Structures are given as C-alpha cells and as structure tokens.
Amino acid sequence: MSDGPIVTSERSGNITTVQMRRPPHNFFSLELISSLAAALEAADRDDDARVVVVCAEGKNFCAGADFSASGPAISTTDLYAAAVRLFRTRKPVVAAVQGAAIGGGLGLALAADFRVVAPEARFSANFARLGFHHGFGLSITLPRAVGNQRAAELLYTGRRIDGVEAHSIGLADVVVPLDQLSTAAAEFAGEIAGSAPLAVESIRATLRGDLADRVEAATHREAMEQARLRVTADFAEGTRAMAERRAPNFERR
C-alpha cells in the first residue's frame, strides 16, 4: 500500500489527473470515494482545468469492496452520498482503466464520461454471484452505457468481460495496449480540452440531464435491497465461496 494521500490531483495544462493510490486493488472506501469527489469538485472550481482524467496506481483500477474479514465496514448511505457527488460535478471525466473494475469499481468507472481501457482490463457486475444486489447507481449507468438487455445479462450472471469485449459492447470507448494507457487517456482528454470549455460543459449538462438525480434515487433503492440481502444465508455463502475460490451453493434463504 502506498503511503501518503489516498487520492492525488495534479493539473498539467488544461487536464487535471486524479489518481487513486491504494494499490494493488484500490478497494473502494468512504474515504476513497469522498476524496475522489473532493478532487473533482476542486477541478470544477479551477477555471484552467477543462477535463479530468481518473486513474489508479497499481495493477487494478478498483476491485470494488473488500469483503475479506479484514475489510472495513462501509456505510452505504454515506458511501452513496459521496458517489452522487461524482455525478454532480460539471467537467468531463475520462477514466483510464487497467486490471479489475469489479462491482462498485465498475460503478466508479461508469461515473466517468468516457473509459480508455487496456485489453487486460476486467469488468464485472459480480453482485448476484455474491448473493447481493448491485449498487453505486449501476441501475442507471450500466443500461445507459450498454443498453437494457446487455445490462441485465451482466447483472444477472456476474459475467466477467475483458477490455476488448467491453469496447465491443460500448462499455469502453478506446482500447489500447497497457503500456500506452496513460498516454492514450491524456490524448483523449486533450481532444476534449481543445474545444471551448463553456460549450463542452453546456453540452455535457444537456446530454446528462437529470442523471445525478436519477442516480441518487437509484442508490436509495439499491441500498435498501443491499441491506435486505446482506443478512441472508446466500450472501454469506457467496462471499465465503469467493474467498475460497469455488462455485457458490445458493439455497434461496
């Protein structure tokens, strides 16, 4: 694990790069999501920042929640309130995704406007395989990216897809070799930064419409369903099976 701040932010020209710094997995926590939101809000206040690139140190973009015994408990109410802050920021965001973007990590990747990914990236809405309900606004953002039918498939099965397949279904916008990921994300952001910033922000607001409000409403239901399912035997079995790297044996209870 890196020492120092959990999130760093640095502007070069008109592009602000925000980096998660809890490798190798960058498991999400209230501190991580709140820090990301604060960094994006700071970029909104910086008139010289036109685009934000969100990236991660280490092998994985964000492997979601840490369900291990040592993982910290997370208040979904506070976590999702912080997540909604990401959607209420004004400037476009490009996510550079390597390794895993799993569960809530997928939700975090989908909070960005665009995703530049490596072929080896792994995406999964694996909640149902854990006996759990999805969260982080995926009820809204996943169908918005890939369509209702494909979103249902990914949510029901928890199937894992790589960066190439993610690109083919519209989940990713650009796929490049891993060693070119940072450069490609910066170049993508640079193209946006070359446009008039007031116009880009205006167009973005029109295209997104009430997205933040819809995500906020969705997270309320997601949190209720997560609380209901968290106490089931199937959830205990799902998390145990994941830790033991075996197929779960669900019993509908």
LINFENVEN-V602049 format. One line per field, one symbol per residue. psi: psi as a letter, one per 20 degrees, with the letter a starting at -180 (. if undefined). Layout:
psi = ???
This chain:
psi = pqraqhpqpppocjpppppplmriilpqrhgghhhgghghhhhhiohiphqpppaqpahqgojbqojrhiqqqpohggghghghhhiirhqqpppooqbpnqchhghghiiqhqppqqhiqpppmjghiikrqrakjhhghghhgiqgghggghhhhjqpqahghghhjjhqhppqqgijggghghgghhgghirphhgghggghghhckgghhggghhggghghghgihjqhhgggghghghjlrpqnqjl.
